[in-house]
């Protein structure tokens, strides 16, 4: 059931890519590296990591923030299945729990 849910994009409106892997990936470490990169680029970033799913949301004070309001965030979704990682990017509403960990 997890694999069926993992290989389907959730509709973030961006791009999705299935990346084959030969071994399990440490999603916590990958999410942390992405967050560090985004923060170095001037973004505020919030990771949410589970066993086979990581969602990273990031905001930047730019034209996008002005046009869409403060509740939108660039979103990266990493979902690990048997022998693959699904990477999906796009823009989604910022989860309210994330603002507490600024």
PyMOL commands that set and color helices and strands:
alter all, ss='L'
color gray80, all
select helices_A, chain A and resi 2-6+27-40+63-68+96-99
alter helices_A, ss='H'
color red, helices_A
select strands_A, chain A and resi 13-20+44-49+53-59+72-81+84-93
alter strands_A, ss='S'
color yellow, strands_A
deselect
rebuild
show_as cartoon
